[in-house]
Amino acid sequence: MADQWLVGVDVGGTTIKIAFISDSGEIHHKWEIPTDKRDQGNHIPSQIALAINEKLREIGETKNKLSAIGIGAPGPVNDADGSVEIAVNLGWSNFPLKERLVLETSLPVTVDNDANVAAIGEMWKGAGEGAKDLLLVTLGTGVGGGVIANGEIVHGVNGAGGELGHITTVPEGGFPCNCGKTGCLETMASATGVVRLAMKALESRDEPSLLRDIYGEEKKLTSKQIFEAAQENDRLALEVVQELAFHLGLALANSANVLNPQKIVIGGGVSKAGDTLLNPVRDEFQRFAFPRVSAGAEVMMARMGNDAGILGAAWLAKTQMKTIIQYI
Ligand SMILES: [Zn+2]
């Protein structure tokens, strides 16, 4: 129904973002609530249902205005039943998210992993601009990834498709990763990874640097400070960004050689660094990608920021509705 709204939900460890979104991707109402993590996150589905009902009441609408819910969850999702296998920061383990949310709201529900959902959001309304073949890498506390091939999320056989953060870029002697391997992209390109690269550079050299001054005063560094120092042409900070760009460019080029994507989108907190990061990543990407793949791909920063999740979730809800209608 054209005049109905889709509900896009993005569940995070701190907040849950919810929005009512039109079929064409226009956000009508957007708000967030603090995530209720009590009892291993057991209250989250009823919390979402209640928040939706309260908002409908507040704006004088009824449930009939809503067609379907799409939801992004911070963990691997079981495609068959929409349960979340594990979401450590919510306390979920084999959590029946879809089943619970259908019960609580009486609406059709689609669940997917949050990085995949963000990739869909960028494809629909952001940097992807409708590109049907797209890679998204999100740089934050960890490094997430989403792959869209021919307009569809690549899930793989057991939900681990598109895990770009765990591509090996240091084959021997790399840092241990949370996944149990060593030398993953995540150990280099996450916020923690960038800080570790900077600390290593500070320890092995004695030249003056803004980073040395900051560390001397605050006894710690953040990835934001490292990018800011690079923007001010601090040599040590620029070398750290160059090292990060090497690993990111290598991983993206090797992934792109498989997919031959139109857009490669970099999102997440670290991505706020803008051209300071984007330019060296583009150079390294070009160096490692198959020339025809490189010629077809545009490497760019994400545009939707925090809205990518709710938009991608709404798109999933919309796609689900189309499938249901086709079967009727
Ligand atoms: Zn890993």
Boltz pocket constraint, residues with backbone or C-beta under 6 A from the ligand:
constraints:
  - pocket:
      binder: B
      contacts: [[A, 165], [A, 166], [A, 177], [A, 178], [A, 179], [A, 180], [A, 181], [A, 184], [A, 186]]
      max_distance: 6.0
